Amino acid sequence: QVTIYEVAEHAGVSISTVSRVLRRSVPVAEETRDRVLRSVAELKYVPTGAASSLATKRQPALGLVLPHLVGEYYSELLIGFELAAADLGYTVTITLANPRSNATEAVSMMAERVEGLAFMARSAATDDLVASLAGPRAVVTVARRELPGVPAIFTSNRTSARNLVRHLIDTGRRRILF
């Protein structure tokens, strides 16, 4: 596999210049940019995510903290989260935080490797842990109790619940438990 060092040598520039061109982080002279891009194409260079992460000390990943992966709800949620993250150029890292795991350790380790975290309802991650991670990185809670300083997303299922109960009543059910 071709390395960034080989691209830099082929283009007659430093590896920093190659990195700047590929990340579009700062303006680079058009002639230099074209030379680097030609070298990338000729050598068929593909940057590795691991190398980029080491260089930038960032991983283009978002963390999703779930209590488990059982049932359609969490699988559909995971698919939606993954699709939205991919549209933004991120991968998704998942951690299961449930009573059988050491949620604090698992979430803390993941938080060191991602740029943002979403905490789902009922995960075993404590409110204190969630709040402590908000600030150093982007954190949001979904269908979870509101915490000061942490953005929260809620959904309303009143219409669905109303329709469900109406259906049960219409079909003769009288003792309904939720």
Backbone as CSV, one residue per row, in Angstrom:
resi,resn,N_x,N_y,N_z,CA_x,CA_y,CA_z,C_x,C_y,C_z
1,GLN,0.843,-1.188,0.000,0.000,0.000,0.000,0.887,1.250,0.000
2,VAL,0.513,2.201,-0.808,1.260,3.454,-0.937,1.076,4.278,0.342
3,THR,2.157,4.925,0.777,2.095,5.745,1.987,2.088,7.227,1.639
4,ILE,1.752,8.041,2.621,1.764,9.492,2.440,3.190,9.977,2.143
5,TYR,4.186,9.261,2.668,5.583,9.625,2.418,5.917,9.469,0.935
6,GLU,5.426,8.409,0.327,5.670,8.187,-1.099,4.969,9.241,-1.954
7,VAL,3.768,9.622,-1.545,3.042,10.669,-2.277,3.820,11.977,-2.181
8,ALA,4.284,12.302,-0.983,5.037,13.546,-0.783,6.297,13.556,-1.637
9,GLU,7.023,12.442,-1.645,8.244,12.369,-2.443,7.918,12.497,-3.935
10,HIS,6.895,11.823,-4.391,6.493,11.852,-5.800,6.094,13.264,-6.222
11,ALA,5.408,13.983,-5.323,4.940,15.342,-5.638,5.999,16.402,-5.347
12,GLY,7.068,16.020,-4.651,8.125,16.979,-4.318,7.712,17.963,-3.239
13,VAL,6.903,17.482,-2.282,6.438,18.344,-1.183,6.600,17.596,0.141
14,SER,6.286,18.257,1.223,6.361,17.611,2.538,5.084,16.802,2.793
15,ILE,5.168,15.898,3.768,3.963,15.133,4.108,2.891,16.050,4.685
16,SER,3.322,17.132,5.340,2.360,18.102,5.872,1.551,18.730,4.750
17,THR,2.214,19.005,3.642,1.507,19.599,2.497,0.512,18.600,1.923
18,VAL,0.913,17.355,1.790,-0.012,16.330,1.305,-1.223,16.256,2.238
19,SER,-0.956,16.244,3.516,-2.039,16.170,4.506,-2.973,17.373,4.394
20,ARG,-2.396,18.570,4.257,-3.216,19.785,4.122,-4.094,19.739,2.877
21,VAL,-3.527,19.252,1.785,-4.299,19.164,0.535,-5.456,18.185,0.712
22,LEU,-5.174,17.027,1.277,-6.209,16.004,1.414,-7.280,16.378,2.436
23,ARG,-6.885,17.078,3.495,-7.860,17.482,4.515,-8.519,18.812,4.190
24,ARG,-7.970,19.520,3.199,-8.477,20.859,2.844,-8.531,21.764,4.077
25,SER,-7.508,21.607,4.941,-7.518,22.330,6.211,-7.058,23.778,6.086
26,VAL,-6.141,24.033,5.183,-5.673,25.406,4.947,-5.446,25.572,3.445
27,PRO,-5.518,26.792,2.966,-5.283,26.999,1.533,-3.858,26.596,1.142
28,VAL,-3.752,25.948,-0.010,-2.467,25.541,-0.563,-2.434,26.100,-1.986
29,ALA,-1.275,26.554,-2.420,-1.146,27.102,-3.775,-1.725,26.110,-4.783
30,GLU,-2.448,26.647,-5.756,-3.159,25.798,-6.723,-2.213,24.842,-7.450
31,GLU,-1.060,25.321,-7.850,-0.097,24.467,-8.549,0.358,23.312,-7.655
32,THR,0.623,23.615,-6.387,1.048,22.583,-5.438,-0.085,21.590,-5.204
33,ARG,-1.277,22.107,-5.022,-2.439,21.248,-4.793,-2.620,20.295,-5.979
34,ASP,-2.554,20.818,-7.187,-2.715,19.998,-8.389,-1.635,18.917,-8.470
35,ARG,-0.398,19.275,-8.121,0.706,18.325,-8.165,0.473,17.186,-7.155
36,VAL,0.006,17.557,-5.969,-0.274,16.543,-4.940,-1.417,15.636,-5.392
37,LEU,-2.481,16.217,-5.908,-3.629,15.417,-6.342,-3.276,14.507,-7.518
38,ARG,-2.397,14.986,-8.412,-1.928,14.130,-9.514,-1.142,12.942,-8.956
39,SER,-0.290,13.210,-7.985,0.495,12.132,-7.372,-0.414,11.136,-6.662
40,VAL,-1.405,11.635,-5.971,-2.370,10.763,-5.289,-3.037,9.849,-6.317
41,ALA,-3.468,10.424,-7.419,-4.153,9.651,-8.456,-3.207,8.650,-9.125
42,GLU,-2.015,9.109,-9.496,-1.067,8.230,-10.196,-0.631,7.059,-9.324
43,LEU,-0.426,7.338,-8.041,0.032,6.282,-7.124,-1.129,5.485,-6.525
44,LYS,-2.352,5.938,-6.816,-3.554,5.293,-6.272,-3.514,5.257,-4.737
45,TYR,-3.159,6.401,-4.167,-3.043,6.516,-2.714,-4.424,6.649,-2.083
46,VAL,-4.651,5.867,-1.037,-5.879,5.960,-0.259,-5.466,6.169,1.193
47,PRO,-5.807,7.333,1.775,-5.429,7.567,3.170,-6.149,6.576,4.082
48,THR,-5.445,6.123,5.105,-6.080,5.227,6.074,-6.659,6.040,7.213
49,GLY,-7.807,5.597,7.688,-8.444,6.287,8.806,-7.592,6.270,10.050
50,ALA,-6.894,5.153,10.283,-6.063,5.046,11.484,-4.931,6.061,11.455
51,ALA,-4.283,6.205,10.297,-3.185,7.165,10.186,-3.702,8.591,10.354
52,SER,-4.836,8.881,9.733,-5.412,10.220,9.864,-5.762,10.522,11.311
53,SER,-6.294,9.524,12.001,-6.659,9.710,13.400,-5.434,9.998,14.257
54,LEU,-4.338,9.288,13.970,-3.115,9.541,14.730,-2.588,10.948,14.472
55,ALA,-2.628,11.365,13.229,-2.091,12.677,12.863,-2.917,13.810,13.445
56,THR,-4.244,13.657,13.424,-5.108,14.746,13.878,-5.533,14.597,15.330
57,LYS,-5.220,13.422,15.924,-5.645,13.090,17.279,-7.168,13.094,17.392
58,ARG,-7.829,12.836,16.267,-9.283,12.767,16.220,-9.691,11.564,15.391
59,GLN,-10.754,10.947,15.816,-11.317,9.868,15.015,-12.659,10.357,14.502
60,PRO,-12.884,10.290,13.203,-14.172,10.770,12.707,-15.276,9.769,13.046
61,ALA,-15.548,9.647,14.348,-16.547,8.678,14.811,-17.438,9.312,15.865
62,LEU,-18.646,8.814,15.915,-19.599,9.195,16.946,-19.913,7.950,17.760
63,GLY,-20.112,8.149,19.054,-20.423,7.024,19.923,-21.910,6.949,20.215
64,LEU,-22.422,5.753,20.208,-23.824,5.511,20.531,-23.858,4.562,21.711
65,VAL,-24.476,5.007,22.807,-24.551,4.211,24.028,-25.963,3.651,24.135
66,LEU,-26.061,2.329,24.065,-27.344,1.641,24.092,-27.402,0.690,25.289
67,PRO,-28.600,0.396,25.785,-28.702,-0.580,26.868,-28.542,-2.015,26.352
68,HIS,-28.960,-2.271,25.113,-28.859,-3.588,24.485,-29.224,-3.447,23.012
69,LEU,-29.186,-4.547,22.298,-29.532,-4.521,20.872,-30.701,-5.457,20.569
70,VAL,-31.527,-5.701,21.546,-32.643,-6.620,21.387,-33.848,-5.899,20.792
71,GLY,-34.494,-6.528,19.840,-35.727,-5.997,19.295,-35.521,-5.002,18.163
72,GLU,-36.635,-4.692,17.518,-36.598,-3.805,16.355,-36.266,-2.362,16.709
73,TYR,-36.685,-1.896,17.870,-36.492,-0.485,18.214,-35.028,-0.085,18.113
74,TYR,-34.163,-0.818,18.799,-32.754,-0.434,18.810,-32.068,-0.714,17.481
75,SER,-32.472,-1.743,16.772,-31.845,-1.986,15.474,-32.236,-0.884,14.490
76,GLU,-33.490,-0.456,14.490,-33.913,0.641,13.616,-33.220,1.942,14.009
77,LEU,-33.100,2.177,15.297,-32.434,3.383,15.780,-30.968,3.381,15.345
78,LEU,-30.328,2.233,15.483,-28.928,2.111,15.089,-28.758,2.356,13.591
79,ILE,-29.640,1.811,12.783,-29.572,2.020,11.330,-29.714,3.507,10.998
80,GLY,-30.691,4.165,11.608,-30.886,5.600,11.364,-29.694,6.427,11.798
81,PHE,-29.141,6.107,12.962,-27.974,6.822,13.482,-26.787,6.636,12.541
82,GLU,-26.571,5.398,12.103,-25.463,5.090,11.200,-25.610,5.825,9.874
83,LEU,-26.806,5.837,9.310,-27.020,6.525,8.029,-26.771,8.025,8.152
84,ALA,-27.268,8.625,9.223,-27.068,10.062,9.433,-25.589,10.374,9.664
85,ALA,-24.911,9.541,10.447,-23.481,9.748,10.703,-22.678,9.627,9.412
86,ALA,-22.995,8.628,8.600,-22.281,8.426,7.337,-22.453,9.625,6.416
87,ASP,-23.651,10.205,6.390,-23.880,11.397,5.570,-22.975,12.546,5.991
88,LEU,-22.576,12.559,7.266,-21.705,13.611,7.785,-20.232,13.214,7.771
89,GLY,-19.932,12.026,7.257,-18.542,11.581,7.171,-18.025,10.921,8.435
90,TYR,-18.899,10.421,9.279,-18.501,9.770,10.529,-18.816,8.280,10.482
91,THR,-18.051,7.531,11.237,-18.401,6.145,11.506,-19.072,6.117,12.879
92,VAL,-19.597,4.967,13.252,-20.293,4.851,14.535,-19.634,3.768,15.376
93,THR,-19.390,4.098,16.618,-18.887,3.148,17.598,-20.011,2.918,18.602
94,ILE,-20.266,1.662,18.920,-21.365,1.326,19.828,-20.807,0.763,21.125
95,THR,-21.398,1.172,22.221,-21.104,0.587,23.516,-22.421,0.211,24.165
96,LEU,-22.466,-0.989,24.707,-23.649,-1.420,25.433,-23.415,-1.127,26.912
97,ALA,-24.283,-0.303,27.465,-24.199,0.064,28.880,-25.441,-0.486,29.557
98,ASN,-25.286,-1.661,30.145,-26.410,-2.288,30.821,-25.947,-2.788,32.185
99,PRO,-26.866,-3.241,33.013,-26.477,-3.670,34.366,-25.433,-4.779,34.403
100,ARG,-25.291,-5.544,33.319,-24.297,-6.625,33.312,-22.909,-6.136,32.899
101,SER,-22.791,-4.884,32.499,-21.493,-4.371,32.060,-21.003,-3.303,33.035
102,ASN,-19.717,-2.978,32.931,-19.184,-1.848,33.687,-19.377,-0.627,32.793
103,ALA,-20.574,-0.040,32.880,-20.963,1.045,31.982,-19.998,2.215,32.057
104,THR,-19.588,2.594,33.242,-18.710,3.754,33.390,-17.397,3.533,32.659
105,GLU,-16.805,2.362,32.826,-15.530,2.072,32.161,-15.701,1.991,30.647
106,ALA,-16.731,1.290,30.199,-16.951,1.128,28.764,-17.202,2.465,28.080
107,VAL,-18.050,3.293,28.664,-18.382,4.591,28.069,-17.175,5.526,28.132
108,SER,-16.463,5.519,29.224,-15.282,6.390,29.359,-14.221,6.044,28.325
109,MET,-13.997,4.751,28.105,-13.010,4.336,27.099,-13.454,4.764,25.704
110,MET,-14.735,4.595,25.403,-15.222,4.990,24.083,-15.134,6.504,23.915
111,ALA,-15.446,7.244,24.961,-15.455,8.706,24.881,-14.090,9.270,24.509
112,GLU,-13.031,8.554,24.846,-11.681,9.005,24.495,-11.407,8.898,23.001
113,ARG,-12.205,8.089,22.285,-11.924,7.808,20.876,-12.906,8.430,19.899
114,VAL,-13.932,9.104,20.387,-14.959,9.638,19.489,-15.120,11.136,19.694
115,GLU,-15.768,11.771,18.729,-15.972,13.214,18.795,-17.276,13.611,19.462
116,GLY,-18.216,12.701,19.508,-19.499,13.004,20.130,-20.177,11.729,20.572
117,LEU,-21.117,11.869,21.519,-21.808,10.715,22.096,-23.306,10.948,22.144
118,ALA,-24.067,9.898,21.873,-25.520,9.933,22.049,-25.871,8.837,23.055
119,PHE,-26.567,9.205,24.097,-26.974,8.267,25.144,-28.458,7.976,25.001
120,MET,-28.775,6.712,24.835,-30.163,6.304,24.689,-30.793,6.061,26.050
121,ALA,-32.107,6.161,26.076,-32.870,5.911,27.298,-32.517,4.551,27.880
122,ARG,-32.635,4.465,29.151,-32.474,3.220,29.897,-31.076,2.625,29.868
123,SER,-30.090,3.285,29.289,-28.748,2.720,29.382,-28.287,2.884,30.829
124,ALA,-27.353,2.059,31.236,-26.883,2.079,32.614,-25.864,3.191,32.873
125,ALA,-25.567,4.000,31.879,-24.663,5.136,32.085,-25.351,6.120,33.038
126,THR,-24.674,6.472,34.100,-25.285,7.342,35.101,-25.403,8.772,34.591
127,ASP,-26.324,9.520,35.196,-26.485,10.927,34.846,-25.191,11.696,35.098
128,ASP,-24.492,11.354,36.175,-23.227,12.033,36.480,-22.188,11.786,35.385
129,LEU,-22.120,10.560,34.879,-21.180,10.244,33.805,-21.538,11.024,32.547
130,VAL,-22.816,11.010,32.183,-23.260,11.735,30.987,-22.914,13.215,31.115
131,ALA,-23.242,13.807,32.245,-22.978,15.237,32.460,-21.480,15.538,32.441
132,SER,-20.660,14.634,32.969,-19.213,14.888,33.008,-18.594,14.866,31.611
133,LEU,-19.200,14.127,30.694,-18.661,14.048,29.340,-19.129,15.205,28.458
134,ALA,-20.237,15.830,28.834,-20.752,16.975,28.065,-19.820,18.154,28.285
135,GLY,-19.443,18.803,27.242,-18.513,19.937,27.340,-17.233,19.600,26.635
136,PRO,-16.449,18.618,27.155,-15.244,18.247,26.429,-15.560,17.704,25.032
137,ARG,-16.743,17.159,24.866,-17.170,16.664,23.548,-18.664,16.850,23.426
138,ALA,-19.170,16.709,22.216,-20.604,16.861,21.974,-21.331,15.664,22.579
139,VAL,-22.348,15.938,23.376,-23.142,14.891,24.013,-24.610,15.245,23.854
140,VAL,-25.423,14.238,23.562,-26.867,14.419,23.488,-27.515,13.195,24.124
141,THR,-28.655,13.409,24.758,-29.422,12.275,25.266,-30.674,12.133,24.416
142,VAL,-31.126,10.897,24.276,-32.307,10.615,23.470,-33.292,9.817,24.323
143,ALA,-34.504,10.385,24.466,-35.556,9.727,25.240,-35.071,9.389,26.645
144,ARG,-34.379,10.312,27.239,-33.805,10.132,28.566,-34.113,11.381,29.373
145,ARG,-34.080,11.270,30.656,-34.339,12.412,31.528,-33.423,13.576,31.167
146,GLU,-33.984,14.800,31.195,-33.175,15.984,30.882,-32.122,16.208,31.961
147,LEU,-30.936,16.618,31.511,-29.837,16.948,32.413,-29.400,18.376,32.129
148,PRO,-29.070,19.151,33.153,-28.629,20.532,32.920,-27.404,20.578,31.998
149,GLY,-27.497,21.399,30.965,-26.371,21.603,30.060,-26.160,20.514,29.022
150,VAL,-27.070,19.546,28.948,-26.934,18.458,27.977,-28.144,18.494,27.053
151,PRO,-27.920,18.720,25.761,-29.055,18.730,24.830,-29.792,17.389,24.867
152,ALA,-31.110,17.456,24.747,-31.926,16.245,24.827,-32.913,16.195,23.665
153,ILE,-33.153,14.985,23.184,-34.126,14.766,22.119,-35.219,13.866,22.686
154,PHE,-36.456,14.282,22.501,-37.590,13.488,22.957,-38.528,13.258,21.790
155,THR,-39.234,12.169,21.848,-40.264,11.917,20.853,-41.584,11.783,21.584
156,SER,-42.629,12.082,20.887,-43.958,11.945,21.463,-44.632,10.750,20.824
157,ASN,-45.112,9.848,21.655,-45.824,8.698,21.119,-47.279,8.688,21.587
158,ARG,-47.788,9.855,21.935,-49.165,9.943,22.421,-50.180,9.492,21.362
159,THR,-49.989,9.923,20.135,-50.932,9.541,19.079,-50.913,8.031,18.875
160,SER,-49.720,7.445,18.826,-49.613,5.998,18.661,-50.259,5.271,19.833
161,ALA,-49.993,5.739,21.044,-50.591,5.106,22.227,-52.110,5.246,22.202
162,ARG,-52.595,6.408,21.841,-54.040,6.634,21.753,-54.666,5.691,20.730
163,ASN,-54.048,5.553,19.549,-54.558,4.653,18.514,-54.541,3.194,18.971
164,LEU,-53.497,2.805,19.655,-53.395,1.445,20.162,-54.503,1.150,21.176
165,VAL,-54.679,2.048,22.134,-55.723,1.847,23.151,-57.102,1.861,22.501
166,ARG,-57.333,2.760,21.565,-58.623,2.801,20.861,-58.888,1.470,20.168
167,HIS,-57.857,0.914,19.519,-58.006,-0.373,18.850,-58.357,-1.474,19.855
168,LEU,-57.669,-1.490,20.989,-57.953,-2.501,22.007,-59.381,-2.385,22.530
169,ILE,-59.826,-1.173,22.793,-61.190,-0.949,23.264,-62.200,-1.349,22.192
170,ASP,-61.934,-0.967,20.953,-62.843,-1.296,19.846,-62.967,-2.798,19.616
171,THR,-61.942,-3.546,19.985,-61.997,-4.999,19.800,-62.426,-5.721,21.087
172,GLY,-62.997,-4.961,22.029,-63.600,-5.567,23.206,-62.711,-5.686,24.429
173,ARG,-61.516,-5.222,24.365,-60.645,-5.304,25.551,-61.048,-4.247,26.570
174,ARG,-61.067,-4.640,27.845,-61.457,-3.693,28.894,-60.386,-3.530,29.971
175,ARG,-59.525,-4.508,30.132,-58.453,-4.421,31.140,-57.145,-4.245,30.379
176,ILE,-56.639,-3.033,30.363,-55.447,-2.697,29.586,-54.342,-2.286,30.550
177,LEU,-53.195,-2.859,30.375,-52.064,-2.578,31.260,-50.862,-2.155,30.414
178,PHE,-50.186,-1.107,30.841,-48.979,-0.675,30.140,-47.852,-0.679,31.148
